[in-house]
Amino acid sequence: MIVDVRDATVRYRSTGQQVLHGVDLAVERGDFVLVAGPSGCGKSTLLRLLNGLVPHAYRAEVTGRVEIGGRPALEQSIRQLSTVVGTLLQDPAKQIVGTTVATELAFGPENLGLPRAEIRARIDEVAGRVGIAHLLARPTHELSGGELQMVAFAGVLVMRPDVVVVDEPLANLDPDAGRRLLGALRRFVDDGGAAVVVEHRVEELLEFSPAKALYMEEGRTRYSGDISGFLGQAPVAHVKLPFETLVARAAELPSLPEPSRPARTGPSRLAYKNVSLGYGSRTVLHDTDLDLKADERVAVLGRNGAGKSTLLRAAVRLLEPTSGEILVDGEPIGERDTLSLATTFGYVFQNPGQALFSATVEEELAFGPRNLGQSPEQIAEVSREALATMLLDREPGIMSRPPHTLSHGQQRRLTVALALAMRPRTLVLDEPTAGQDLRTTTTFMDRVLAGIQSVYFITHDVDLAITRADRIVIVDGGRVVADASPAELAHDERLWTGSGLRETSLVRAIRDLLPGKGAMAKGAMKGAIPHPFELARSGRTHLP
């Protein structure tokens, strides 16, 4: 047995919180294990227990049995454990140390003292397997979030571990890249390895046939068994299950209020006029014409490296156009000062580490409002409101917590709270729901969408775009290739094969249940897609 965890508990010394309560996990060669559960339930801590980061890097009290490779984990160093357990972190930037992709892949084998020829052979084999051979000469700081994740995964495989533990592999990956990563992981398992994967997007992982599932809540095991049992018992409002499963369990679906949608008749907020954008001599977006309204919810979809983040970074002048003009509220962006842009756009980076720098959450929240000249009383009020909106207000001692002691999903929500504390008119969000469970995503997206004039968000989660936006922009090949309502997009089968999108079971259901006629369909074609639970209840009499 590669992993043998029995009755394990973990209490972090930095916070005094007990995060795991008597968790069991057994992993043998050939096992592909899904781990699911709400954000902050202890999933990432479980993975840290397997790779030795707990307690060697994260100081914690550990009890119970934790054996890795047949030996107690506490008796092995992180270096020793790394030859048995390979780790792909939720935030890949935290494990990238090389200046180029090739030097990054060479780092681990070099530390093992392998011959140069073997290192080169391993790099070539793994780069070809995961589809990053074309990136080998690229500087790592130029990579997109998704490209970084693929490189980090290749860095794991090049070490040839016995088991790979992966935290949210689909969070930053487009559908094609996600399939490549999971396909490589499946082959690794089939060749005699094992994998433990934390993932909220269950449907996409199911395509690669995990055999076991562990579902956790509040640090405790709520289900452990085969996948069919998991699909029949996992809470329907907490886990993002395939649409067919929702139909089968329609009687359990809760009633959810449908948030009102803004009309698409308002003035322009952010306009691109024949704009090209890039980095140095490399152009990423070409001749872009796009007008985002002041009262819209706009989702931006596309492959990794297509230019989605580049497009919206220009809204806050993180980069300047190489040609063309950008207008904000009808005025050239160059005429707007930093303060004006900060109160117009609340920008949230894909990587929380780019936004969190203060010693405590309280100081993080106060930084922006203080620079706007707000009083201590005003700062306290906006901080409370922002934390409540992002479901962080009930986290014990949240204000005095160092941000890095929060889970990665909580850190992402905190960065949105920082933007909300500035009370902008428009939120610009880069992968806001990565690392969030279904219940958290549903609640905070509804609250954000209801409280802000307009929201523009980048996502790889097609279902989120379909159900939470009233307009979807697709970027591919450095250009905007589609601009449509959610229902128009769902019914345009050409786009699903031509733009690297993933046709989910929900998208197929929308085409089946909203075929373009009837009151529900007419509303949907204008952007008002019903909530998936409502569709599942109606689909019970329509789907086989």
C-alpha positions, 0 to 999 in steps of 0.5 A: 500500500502506497498511502495508509492514513487511519484516524488522522487528526491535524491541528495547526499551531499558527491558528490553534484550529483542528482541521482534520478529525479522524480521517481515513484514506488508503491508496494502492497502485492503480487507484484513482481517488476523487476527494470532494467537499466544501471549501475549507473542509480540510481537503488541501490539508489532507494532501499536505499530510500525504506529501509531508508539508504537514507537519514539516513546512506547516507546523501542526500537531498530527495524530493517528497513523500516516504511512507513506510507502510503507513507512511513517511519514513523520520519520521521512523528510520532505525530500524523501517523501517527494520520491514517493508522492508527487504534488501539484499544488492548487496555486502552481506559481508556488512550486515554479522555481526555474526561469525557463520551462526547461530549467524548471523540469530539470530542477527536481531530477538535478536535485536527485543527482541524475545523469544529464542524459537521463534528465534530458530524456525525462524532460523530452518524454514528459513534455511530449506527454502533457503537450508542453514541448513548444514551451520548453524555451519560454520564460516561466514568468511569461506563462499564463496561469493554465500554462503554469499549471501544465508545467508544474504537473510536468515537473511532478511527472518528471520525478516518477513518483509512486502516487500523484496528489493534485489540488484542483487541477481544472481550476486554471485550465481550459478544457483541452488542457484539462483533458490533456492533464487528466489523460496523462494522470489516467495513463500514469495510474494505468501504468502502475501509479496512483492518484489522489485528486481534489476537484469540485468540477466532478463531471469533468473528472468522471470522464477519466474513471476514478474508482473511489471517492472521499467526501469531507465536511468540516474535516470529517469523512462523510462518505468513502466508497465507490463513485456510484455511491458518491453520486447517489449520496453527495449533497446536491446543493454542495457538489457540482454533479453531472446534470443527469444526476441532478435529474435523477435526484430532482426531488432533493433539489432545493428551491433557489431564488433566481437573481434579477438580470440587468437589461443590456441597454445601458451606456458603455463602460469599457470599449476597445476600438481596434485594440492590439495588446501584448508583452514586449514584441509579442502581440497577444490580442489583435485588432479587438473591437468590443463594447462592454456595457455599464449594466452587464454581466459578461463572461470571457471564455477561451483557451489558456494563453488566448488573451483573456486576462490580457484583455481585461488587464488593460481596463486598469492599465496593467498594460497599454495598447500597442495600437488602437484606443480604450475608452472608459465611460466614453473617455480615453483611458489615458485621461483617467487617473489611478484613483478614478480607475480604482473606483470604477473597476475593482480588479481581482487577479487569478493568483491571490498571491499577487494581491495579498501582502499585509500581515492580517486580513484586517490590514488587507481590507483597510489598505484600499479604503484608507488610500481613498481617504475613508475614516476608520468607521467607514473602513470597518463598515465596508470591511464587514460588508465585504467579508459577509458578501464573500462568506468569510465573516463567520471564519473564527478570528478572521480579522486577525488572521494572516491571509496565508493561513486561509485556504486557497479558496478562502484567499481567492474570496478574500481578494474579491472582498478587497475589491468590494471594499473599494465599492467600485461600479464594475468588478473585473474577476479572473477565475473568481470561483476556482477552488470554490464548492457549488454552494459557496459559488452560488451564494457569493456570485449571486450576492456579488451580481446583485450588489454591483452595477456590472461584473466582467469575469474570466472563467473556464467553467462553462456552466458558470458562464451559461448560468451567471452571465447575460453575455459571453465573449469567446477569445481564441487565436488572439481575437474575439471570435464570438459575442453572444447570449448564453442560450445563443452560445449553447445552441451554436454547436460550431463554437463548441468544436472550434473554440476549445470549449467543453460541451457539458451535460448542462449545455446539452440539456439546455439545447434539449429542454430549450429548443428555441420555442416556448416562453422559457426558451424565448427568455433564455435566448435573451440571456435568462437561462434558468438555474440548473436545478429548475432545468433538472426538475423540468427535465425529469419528464423530458430526458430519458 
